[in-house]
Amino acid sequence: MKNNACFASSSPRFNFYGNDFGWGRPMAVRSGPANKADGKITLFAGVEEGSVDVEACFLPETLQGMGNDTEFMQFVS
């Protein structure tokens, strides 16, 4: 992947929070260790109607670079 790329993935067809395998409904959803890459963002339908859960994967040096970027921090703060 290019060093300046970001991509997102998810499946709107799977009801993540609607499953109960005998332990109760899920408290959180994570995608697991497969297909992790610097800059990957996975979006899931949230537990509450209309909400969204976000899982973001960044290398430590990427996070540090984001934190040191004044323009980015002004936008997200």
N, C-alpha and C positions, 0 to 999 in steps of 0.2 A: 504494500500500500504506500502511496506517496506520503511524504512527511507533512503535507499540509491538507490532508483529506480527512473528512469526517463522514461516517455513514450511519444510517439508522435501520433497524429491522424490528419486526414483530409479526404476530399473526392475529388479525381481528376475528378469526373464526373459532378460536379456542377459548372457552370460558375458564380461565385459570382459577378464579376464586369460587367457581361453582362446583368443584370436585370435593368429595369427602371420602377418603379411603379408610375411614374408621377412626381417624385421629381428630376429627373436627375439620372445619373449613380452614384453608390456608390463612396464615397471618401475613405472609409476604410471598412474593414470587421472584425467583431469580432464574436466569437462563442456564446456569451450570458452567462448567469449565470449557466446553467446546466453542470453537469459533470466536475466541476472545482476541481482540486486536486493539492496538493503540488507536483511539478515536472512535471506537464502536459504541453506539448508543442504542439500547433496546428499549422499546416502549411497550408497555402492557396496559390493557384496560384496568383501571384501579378497582379496589374493593367497593367503593362507593360509586353510585351511578354518576357518570360524567367525569370521573376522576381518571388520572393517568399516573402510572408508576413508571419511573425512569431509572434505568440501569446504565451507567456510563463507565467505560473502561479506558483509562489513560495511564500511560507509563509515568513513574514519578517525575522524570525530567519534563514531561509534557505538562503535568500539573504545576510544576514549579515555574515553567515558562508562562503558563496562563496567569499565575499569581503575580508574576513580575511585569505583565503587560498592563500598563496603566489604562489604556483605552478599553481593553476587555473588562478590567475590574470596575471601571466606571459604569459600564453597561450592565453588568450582572449584580452590582452591589445596590 
